[in-house]
Amino acid sequence: MATRHRDALLINGGASNPIAIANAIAAACREAADTPGCSYTNDPAIRLMVHQLAHVVGVSEIIDLTEYRAAIKACEAQEA
């Protein structure tokens, strides 16, 4: 089993530290890039880790476009 697959199972088991999850995603992307025939969009390990990160930071709660637009505006305001 590749490292990213083991990490994905551990993370999906209930990891809650977004920094650790993001670091694991970055490492998984590097590992996947070195795997013939693998891409970021079809790798189950990366998809599981991204899913858990989305859960931890509450992305699933952005159900309607109002919350999405508010997040965009807040980021744009910080850039101004």
Summary of the structure (lengths in Angstrom):
residues: 80
radius of gyration: 14.8
end to end distance: 45.7
largest distance: 45.7
contacts: 194
relative contact order: 0.16
helix: 71%
strand: 0%
